[in-house]
Structure formats: structure tokens, C-alpha cells
Amino acid sequence: MEINESLSLETFPKSYEACFLESCSVKENCLHHLYFKLQPSTNTWGGAIYPSALLPENL
């Protein structure tokens, strides 16, 4: 998913979870991954999608 210039961190709710799972097959169309890509490098903590989300029993 391309980052639309009209989207910013303020577009998302404060409690939105970021997803940084590079091996996820849907990351290019996922708002959680887009939210992660918008994060400044100074952010060091927050809500996240855990790697266990990719386990077969969780899909």
C-alpha cells in the first residue's frame, strides 16, 4: 500500500496498533502496517500486533 499524502499519524485513533511484521502476506494492504510505516524513528513503544498473529491457528 502506498502511503497516501493525505494520511498522517493524526488520521488514526490514538490507541491504534502498529504492525511491523515484514513476513505478513497482507502487509501491503494493511492499515496497521501503514500506521507502522508512518511512525517516526523516535517512537520506541506503543500498541502492536504480535508475531503470534501469523501462526496458523490464529489466521
PDB file with one MODEL, atoms N, CA, C and O in Angstrom:
MODEL        1
ATOM      1  N   MET A   1       0.849  -1.174   0.000  1.00  0.00           N
ATOM      2  CA  MET A   1       0.000   0.000   0.000  1.00  0.00           C
ATOM      3  C   MET A   1       0.890   1.231   0.000  1.00  0.00           C
ATOM      4  O   MET A   1       1.769   1.376   0.850  1.00  0.00           O
ATOM      5  N   GLU A   2       0.661   2.091  -0.932  1.00  0.00           N
ATOM      6  CA  GLU A   2       1.393   3.347  -0.978  1.00  0.00           C
ATOM      7  C   GLU A   2       0.879   4.257   0.130  1.00  0.00           C
ATOM      8  O   GLU A   2      -0.314   4.260   0.436  1.00  0.00           O
ATOM      9  N   ILE A   3       1.766   5.018   0.720  1.00  0.00           N
ATOM     10  CA  ILE A   3       1.331   5.967   1.730  1.00  0.00           C
ATOM     11  C   ILE A   3       0.742   7.177   1.026  1.00  0.00           C
ATOM     12  O   ILE A   3       1.445   7.916   0.336  1.00  0.00           O
ATOM     13  N   ASN A   4      -0.545   7.365   1.209  1.00  0.00           N
ATOM     14  CA  ASN A   4      -1.245   8.498   0.628  1.00  0.00           C
ATOM     15  C   ASN A   4      -0.783   9.760   1.340  1.00  0.00           C
ATOM     16  O   ASN A   4      -0.669   9.777   2.565  1.00  0.00           O
ATOM     17  N   GLU A   5      -0.517  10.821   0.576  1.00  0.00           N
ATOM     18  CA  GLU A   5      -0.019  12.053   1.174  1.00  0.00           C
ATOM     19  C   GLU A   5      -1.009  12.676   2.147  1.00  0.00           C
ATOM     20  O   GLU A   5      -0.611  13.460   3.008  1.00  0.00           O
ATOM     21  N   SER A   6      -2.284  12.344   2.030  1.00  0.00           N
ATOM     22  CA  SER A   6      -3.285  12.919   2.937  1.00  0.00           C
ATOM     23  C   SER A   6      -3.356  12.174   4.265  1.00  0.00           C
ATOM     24  O   SER A   6      -3.999  12.646   5.203  1.00  0.00           O
ATOM     25  N   LEU A   7      -2.702  11.009   4.359  1.00  0.00           N
ATOM     26  CA  LEU A   7      -2.686  10.257   5.609  1.00  0.00           C
ATOM     27  C   LEU A   7      -1.528  10.710   6.491  1.00  0.00           C
ATOM     28  O   LEU A   7      -0.438  11.023   6.012  1.00  0.00           O
ATOM     29  N   SER A   8      -1.795  10.736   7.776  1.00  0.00           N
ATOM     30  CA  SER A   8      -0.766  11.071   8.748  1.00  0.00           C
ATOM     31  C   SER A   8      -1.075  10.319  10.030  1.00  0.00           C
ATOM     32  O   SER A   8      -2.099   9.642  10.127  1.00  0.00           O
ATOM     33  N   LEU A   9      -0.207  10.434  10.998  1.00  0.00           N
ATOM     34  CA  LEU A   9      -0.460   9.773  12.279  1.00  0.00           C
ATOM     35  C   LEU A   9      -1.756  10.261  12.909  1.00  0.00           C
ATOM     36  O   LEU A   9      -2.424   9.511  13.620  1.00  0.00           O
ATOM     37  N   GLU A  10      -2.111  11.507  12.651  1.00  0.00           N
ATOM     38  CA  GLU A  10      -3.338  12.075  13.214  1.00  0.00           C
ATOM     39  C   GLU A  10      -4.595  11.466  12.583  1.00  0.00           C
ATOM     40  O   GLU A  10      -5.688  11.627  13.125  1.00  0.00           O
ATOM     41  N   THR A  11      -4.461  10.778  11.462  1.00  0.00           N
ATOM     42  CA  THR A  11      -5.586  10.121  10.793  1.00  0.00           C
ATOM     43  C   THR A  11      -6.094   8.937  11.626  1.00  0.00           C
ATOM     44  O   THR A  11      -7.273   8.586  11.559  1.00  0.00           O
ATOM     45  N   PHE A  12      -5.217   8.338  12.393  1.00  0.00           N
ATOM     46  CA  PHE A  12      -5.523   7.123  13.143  1.00  0.00           C
ATOM     47  C   PHE A  12      -5.882   7.443  14.588  1.00  0.00           C
ATOM     48  O   PHE A  12      -5.412   8.440  15.136  1.00  0.00           O
ATOM     49  N   PRO A  13      -6.721   6.598  15.216  1.00  0.00           N
ATOM     50  CA  PRO A  13      -7.015   6.781  16.647  1.00  0.00           C
ATOM     51  C   PRO A  13      -5.745   6.637  17.476  1.00  0.00           C
ATOM     52  O   PRO A  13      -4.816   5.941  17.068  1.00  0.00           O
ATOM     53  N   LYS A  14      -5.699   7.273  18.608  1.00  0.00           N
ATOM     54  CA  LYS A  14      -4.518   7.217  19.489  1.00  0.00           C
ATOM     55  C   LYS A  14      -4.171   5.794  19.912  1.00  0.00           C
ATOM     56  O   LYS A  14      -2.998   5.488  20.124  1.00  0.00           O
ATOM     57  N   SER A  15      -5.158   4.927  20.037  1.00  0.00           N
ATOM     58  CA  SER A  15      -4.896   3.566  20.518  1.00  0.00           C
ATOM     59  C   SER A  15      -4.722   2.553  19.380  1.00  0.00           C
ATOM     60  O   SER A  15      -4.806   1.350  19.625  1.00  0.00           O
ATOM     61  N   TYR A  16      -4.485   3.005  18.152  1.00  0.00           N
ATOM     62  CA  TYR A  16      -4.350   2.105  17.010  1.00  0.00           C
ATOM     63  C   TYR A  16      -3.070   1.284  17.143  1.00  0.00           C
ATOM     64  O   TYR A  16      -2.031   1.806  17.549  1.00  0.00           O
ATOM     65  N   GLU A  17      -3.148  -0.005  16.799  1.00  0.00           N
ATOM     66  CA  GLU A  17      -1.986  -0.889  16.907  1.00  0.00           C
ATOM     67  C   GLU A  17      -1.154  -0.846  15.633  1.00  0.00           C
ATOM     68  O   GLU A  17      -1.690  -0.845  14.525  1.00  0.00           O
ATOM     69  N   ALA A  18       0.148  -0.812  15.806  1.00  0.00           N
ATOM     70  CA  ALA A  18       1.073  -0.851  14.674  1.00  0.00           C
ATOM     71  C   ALA A  18       1.462  -2.299  14.407  1.00  0.00           C
ATOM     72  O   ALA A  18       1.570  -3.102  15.334  1.00  0.00           O
ATOM     73  N   CYS A  19       1.670  -2.626  13.143  1.00  0.00           N
ATOM     74  CA  CYS A  19       2.115  -3.965  12.776  1.00  0.00           C
ATOM     75  C   CYS A  19       3.424  -3.847  12.006  1.00  0.00           C
ATOM     76  O   CYS A  19       3.479  -3.225  10.946  1.00  0.00           O
ATOM     77  N   PHE A  20       4.456  -4.442  12.543  1.00  0.00           N
ATOM     78  CA  PHE A  20       5.781  -4.387  11.925  1.00  0.00           C
ATOM     79  C   PHE A  20       6.230  -5.749  11.410  1.00  0.00           C
ATOM     80  O   PHE A  20       7.426  -5.997  11.252  1.00  0.00           O
ATOM     81  N   LEU A  21       5.270  -6.625  11.150  1.00  0.00           N
ATOM     82  CA  LEU A  21       5.582  -7.979  10.704  1.00  0.00           C
ATOM     83  C   LEU A  21       5.885  -7.989   9.203  1.00  0.00           C
ATOM     84  O   LEU A  21       4.974  -8.039   8.377  1.00  0.00           O
ATOM     85  N   GLU A  22       7.146  -7.944   8.872  1.00  0.00           N
ATOM     86  CA  GLU A  22       7.570  -7.886   7.475  1.00  0.00           C
ATOM     87  C   GLU A  22       7.210  -9.144   6.692  1.00  0.00           C
ATOM     88  O   GLU A  22       7.098  -9.088   5.467  1.00  0.00           O
ATOM     89  N   SER A  23       7.026 -10.272   7.364  1.00  0.00           N
ATOM     90  CA  SER A  23       6.716 -11.516   6.655  1.00  0.00           C
ATOM     91  C   SER A  23       5.215 -11.719   6.432  1.00  0.00           C
ATOM     92  O   SER A  23       4.811 -12.753   5.900  1.00  0.00           O
ATOM     93  N   CYS A  24       4.395 -10.766   6.823  1.00  0.00           N
ATOM     94  CA  CYS A  24       2.950 -10.898   6.664  1.00  0.00           C
ATOM     95  C   CYS A  24       2.557 -10.778   5.192  1.00  0.00           C
ATOM     96  O   CYS A  24       3.025  -9.883   4.489  1.00  0.00           O
ATOM     97  N   SER A  25       1.708 -11.672   4.739  1.00  0.00           N
ATOM     98  CA  SER A  25       1.319 -11.685   3.324  1.00  0.00           C
ATOM     99  C   SER A  25       0.359 -10.552   2.950  1.00  0.00           C
ATOM    100  O   SER A  25       0.183 -10.277   1.763  1.00  0.00           O
ATOM    101  N   VAL A  26      -0.252  -9.904   3.905  1.00  0.00           N
ATOM    102  CA  VAL A  26      -1.205  -8.827   3.595  1.00  0.00           C
ATOM    103  C   VAL A  26      -0.690  -7.442   3.979  1.00  0.00           C
ATOM    104  O   VAL A  26      -1.453  -6.477   3.968  1.00  0.00           O
ATOM    105  N   LYS A  27       0.577  -7.335   4.313  1.00  0.00           N
ATOM    106  CA  LYS A  27       1.110  -6.067   4.813  1.00  0.00           C
ATOM    107  C   LYS A  27       0.935  -4.903   3.831  1.00  0.00           C
ATOM    108  O   LYS A  27       0.766  -3.760   4.255  1.00  0.00           O
ATOM    109  N   GLU A  28       0.975  -5.179   2.548  1.00  0.00           N
ATOM    110  CA  GLU A  28       0.855  -4.097   1.558  1.00  0.00           C
ATOM    111  C   GLU A  28      -0.544  -3.493   1.499  1.00  0.00           C
ATOM    112  O   GLU A  28      -0.724  -2.406   0.951  1.00  0.00           O
ATOM    113  N   ASN A  29      -1.532  -4.182   2.054  1.00  0.00           N
ATOM    114  CA  ASN A  29      -2.909  -3.692   2.053  1.00  0.00           C
ATOM    115  C   ASN A  29      -3.460  -3.534   3.462  1.00  0.00           C
ATOM    116  O   ASN A  29      -4.676  -3.537   3.658  1.00  0.00           O
ATOM    117  N   CYS A  30      -2.585  -3.398   4.430  1.00  0.00           N
ATOM    118  CA  CYS A  30      -2.985  -3.391   5.837  1.00  0.00           C
ATOM    119  C   CYS A  30      -2.773  -2.011   6.453  1.00  0.00           C
ATOM    120  O   CYS A  30      -1.673  -1.461   6.402  1.00  0.00           O
ATOM    121  N   LEU A  31      -3.834  -1.460   7.035  1.00  0.00           N
ATOM    122  CA  LEU A  31      -3.718  -0.150   7.684  1.00  0.00           C
ATOM    123  C   LEU A  31      -2.818  -0.191   8.911  1.00  0.00           C
ATOM    124  O   LEU A  31      -2.190   0.812   9.247  1.00  0.00           O
ATOM    125  N   HIS A  32      -2.746  -1.338   9.588  1.00  0.00           N
ATOM    126  CA  HIS A  32      -1.866  -1.439  10.751  1.00  0.00           C
ATOM    127  C   HIS A  32      -0.400  -1.333  10.321  1.00  0.00           C
ATOM    128  O   HIS A  32       0.411  -0.724  11.020  1.00  0.00           O
ATOM    129  N   HIS A  33      -0.062  -1.923   9.177  1.00  0.00           N
ATOM    130  CA  HIS A  33       1.311  -1.823   8.672  1.00  0.00           C
ATOM    131  C   HIS A  33       1.594  -0.405   8.171  1.00  0.00           C
ATOM    132  O   HIS A  33       2.684   0.126   8.381  1.00  0.00           O
ATOM    133  N   LEU A  34       0.624   0.195   7.519  1.00  0.00           N
ATOM    134  CA  LEU A  34       0.775   1.583   7.070  1.00  0.00           C
ATOM    135  C   LEU A  34       1.004   2.497   8.272  1.00  0.00           C
ATOM    136  O   LEU A  34       1.856   3.384   8.231  1.00  0.00           O
ATOM    137  N   TYR A  35       0.247   2.276   9.328  1.00  0.00           N
ATOM    138  CA  TYR A  35       0.417   3.064  10.552  1.00  0.00           C
ATOM    139  C   TYR A  35       1.842   2.921  11.087  1.00  0.00           C
ATOM    140  O   TYR A  35       2.455   3.902  11.509  1.00  0.00           O
ATOM    141  N   PHE A  36       2.361   1.697  11.065  1.00  0.00           N
ATOM    142  CA  PHE A  36       3.750   1.466  11.477  1.00  0.00           C
ATOM    143  C   PHE A  36       4.718   2.268  10.604  1.00  0.00           C
ATOM    144  O   PHE A  36       5.651   2.887  11.116  1.00  0.00           O
ATOM    145  N   LYS A  37       4.497   2.257   9.297  1.00  0.00           N
ATOM    146  CA  LYS A  37       5.401   2.962   8.381  1.00  0.00           C
ATOM    147  C   LYS A  37       5.380   4.473   8.588  1.00  0.00           C
ATOM    148  O   LYS A  37       6.347   5.157   8.253  1.00  0.00           O
ATOM    149  N   LEU A  38       4.285   4.998   9.137  1.00  0.00           N
ATOM    150  CA  LEU A  38       4.180   6.430   9.401  1.00  0.00           C
ATOM    151  C   LEU A  38       4.856   6.852  10.705  1.00  0.00           C
ATOM    152  O   LEU A  38       5.045   8.044  10.945  1.00  0.00           O
ATOM    153  N   GLN A  39       5.221   5.887  11.545  1.00  0.00           N
ATOM    154  CA  GLN A  39       5.807   6.201  12.846  1.00  0.00           C
ATOM    155  C   GLN A  39       7.179   6.849  12.689  1.00  0.00           C
ATOM    156  O   GLN A  39       7.987   6.394  11.879  1.00  0.00           O
ATOM    157  N   PRO A  40       7.452   7.907  13.455  1.00  0.00           N
ATOM    158  CA  PRO A  40       8.808   8.474  13.433  1.00  0.00           C
ATOM    159  C   PRO A  40       9.777   7.530  14.147  1.00  0.00           C
ATOM    160  O   PRO A  40       9.365   6.744  15.000  1.00  0.00           O
ATOM    161  N   SER A  41      11.020   7.605  13.811  1.00  0.00           N
ATOM    162  CA  SER A  41      12.021   6.714  14.414  1.00  0.00           C
ATOM    163  C   SER A  41      12.208   6.985  15.904  1.00  0.00           C
ATOM    164  O   SER A  41      12.823   6.180  16.604  1.00  0.00           O
ATOM    165  N   THR A  42      11.695   8.090  16.391  1.00  0.00           N
ATOM    166  CA  THR A  42      11.810   8.405  17.815  1.00  0.00           C
ATOM    167  C   THR A  42      10.790   7.653  18.661  1.00  0.00           C
ATOM    168  O   THR A  42      10.930   7.606  19.883  1.00  0.00           O
ATOM    169  N   ASN A  43       9.765   7.061  18.042  1.00  0.00           N
ATOM    170  CA  ASN A  43       8.792   6.258  18.795  1.00  0.00           C
ATOM    171  C   ASN A  43       9.437   4.935  19.172  1.00  0.00           C
ATOM    172  O   ASN A  43       9.961   4.224  18.315  1.00  0.00           O
ATOM    173  N   THR A  44       9.397   4.611  20.446  1.00  0.00           N
ATOM    174  CA  THR A  44      10.050   3.389  20.916  1.00  0.00           C
ATOM    175  C   THR A  44       9.098   2.417  21.589  1.00  0.00           C
ATOM    176  O   THR A  44       9.519   1.324  21.968  1.00  0.00           O
ATOM    177  N   TRP A  45       7.825   2.776  21.753  1.00  0.00           N
ATOM    178  CA  TRP A  45       6.865   1.857  22.364  1.00  0.00           C
ATOM    179  C   TRP A  45       5.456   2.231  21.935  1.00  0.00           C
ATOM    180  O   TRP A  45       5.208   3.334  21.447  1.00  0.00           O
ATOM    181  N   GLY A  46       4.535   1.284  22.128  1.00  0.00           N
ATOM    182  CA  GLY A  46       3.130   1.505  21.801  1.00  0.00           C
ATOM    183  C   GLY A  46       2.443   0.173  21.543  1.00  0.00           C
ATOM    184  O   GLY A  46       3.066  -0.885  21.631  1.00  0.00           O
ATOM    185  N   GLY A  47       1.155   0.233  21.223  1.00  0.00           N
ATOM    186  CA  GLY A  47       0.401  -0.970  20.913  1.00  0.00           C
ATOM    187  C   GLY A  47       0.897  -1.604  19.622  1.00  0.00           C
ATOM    188  O   GLY A  47       1.258  -0.901  18.678  1.00  0.00           O
ATOM    189  N   ALA A  48       0.914  -2.926  19.579  1.00  0.00           N
ATOM    190  CA  ALA A  48       1.445  -3.616  18.403  1.00  0.00           C
ATOM    191  C   ALA A  48       0.703  -4.919  18.144  1.00  0.00           C
ATOM    192  O   ALA A  48       0.082  -5.481  19.046  1.00  0.00           O
ATOM    193  N   ILE A  49       0.772  -5.390  16.911  1.00  0.00           N
ATOM    194  CA  ILE A  49       0.307  -6.709  16.519  1.00  0.00           C
ATOM    195  C   ILE A  49       1.473  -7.656  16.781  1.00  0.00           C
ATOM    196  O   ILE A  49       2.575  -7.432  16.281  1.00  0.00           O
ATOM    197  N   TYR A  50       1.242  -8.704  17.556  1.00  0.00           N
ATOM    198  CA  TYR A  50       2.314  -9.633  17.921  1.00  0.00           C
ATOM    199  C   TYR A  50       2.591 -10.651  16.813  1.00  0.00           C
ATOM    200  O   TYR A  50       1.690 -10.999  16.049  1.00  0.00           O
ATOM    201  N   PRO A  51       3.840 -11.128  16.726  1.00  0.00           N
ATOM    202  CA  PRO A  51       4.182 -12.135  15.713  1.00  0.00           C
ATOM    203  C   PRO A  51       3.305 -13.385  15.777  1.00  0.00           C
ATOM    204  O   PRO A  51       3.128 -14.063  14.764  1.00  0.00           O
ATOM    205  N   SER A  52       2.763 -13.696  16.934  1.00  0.00           N
ATOM    206  CA  SER A  52       1.898 -14.878  17.036  1.00  0.00           C
ATOM    207  C   SER A  52       0.634 -14.739  16.179  1.00  0.00           C
ATOM    208  O   SER A  52      -0.069 -15.725  15.957  1.00  0.00           O
ATOM    209  N   ALA A  53       0.344 -13.543  15.704  1.00  0.00           N
ATOM    210  CA  ALA A  53      -0.802 -13.350  14.813  1.00  0.00           C
ATOM    211  C   ALA A  53      -0.645 -14.139  13.516  1.00  0.00           C
ATOM    212  O   ALA A  53      -1.639 -14.447  12.857  1.00  0.00           O
ATOM    213  N   LEU A  54       0.587 -14.468  13.143  1.00  0.00           N
ATOM    214  CA  LEU A  54       0.854 -15.189  11.899  1.00  0.00           C
ATOM    215  C   LEU A  54       0.875 -16.706  12.074  1.00  0.00           C
ATOM    216  O   LEU A  54       1.045 -17.432  11.094  1.00  0.00           O
ATOM    217  N   LEU A  55       0.705 -17.195  13.292  1.00  0.00           N
ATOM    218  CA  LEU A  55       0.660 -18.642  13.490  1.00  0.00           C
ATOM    219  C   LEU A  55      -0.599 -19.210  12.843  1.00  0.00           C
ATOM    220  O   LEU A  55      -1.652 -18.574  12.895  1.00  0.00           O
ATOM    221  N   PRO A  56      -0.517 -20.385  12.237  1.00  0.00           N
ATOM    222  CA  PRO A  56      -1.669 -20.963  11.528  1.00  0.00           C
ATOM    223  C   PRO A  56      -2.949 -21.002  12.358  1.00  0.00           C
ATOM    224  O   PRO A  56      -4.037 -20.764  11.832  1.00  0.00           O
ATOM    225  N   GLU A  57      -2.827 -21.299  13.637  1.00  0.00           N
ATOM    226  CA  GLU A  57      -4.028 -21.392  14.459  1.00  0.00           C
ATOM    227  C   GLU A  57      -4.678 -20.015  14.746  1.00  0.00           C
ATOM    228  O   GLU A  57      -5.797 -19.948  15.253  1.00  0.00           O
ATOM    229  N   ASN A  58      -3.975 -18.946  14.421  1.00  0.00           N
ATOM    230  CA  ASN A  58      -4.513 -17.601  14.644  1.00  0.00           C
ATOM    231  C   ASN A  58      -4.979 -16.925  13.356  1.00  0.00           C
ATOM    232  O   ASN A  58      -5.500 -15.810  13.394  1.00  0.00           O
ATOM    233  N   LEU A  59      -4.800 -17.578  12.243  1.00  0.00           N
ATOM    234  CA  LEU A  59      -5.199 -16.976  10.967  1.00  0.00           C
ATOM    235  C   LEU A  59      -6.665 -17.212  10.672  1.00  0.00           C
ATOM    236  O   LEU A  59      -7.164 -16.772   9.637  1.00  0.00           O
TER     237      LEU A  59
ENDMDL
END
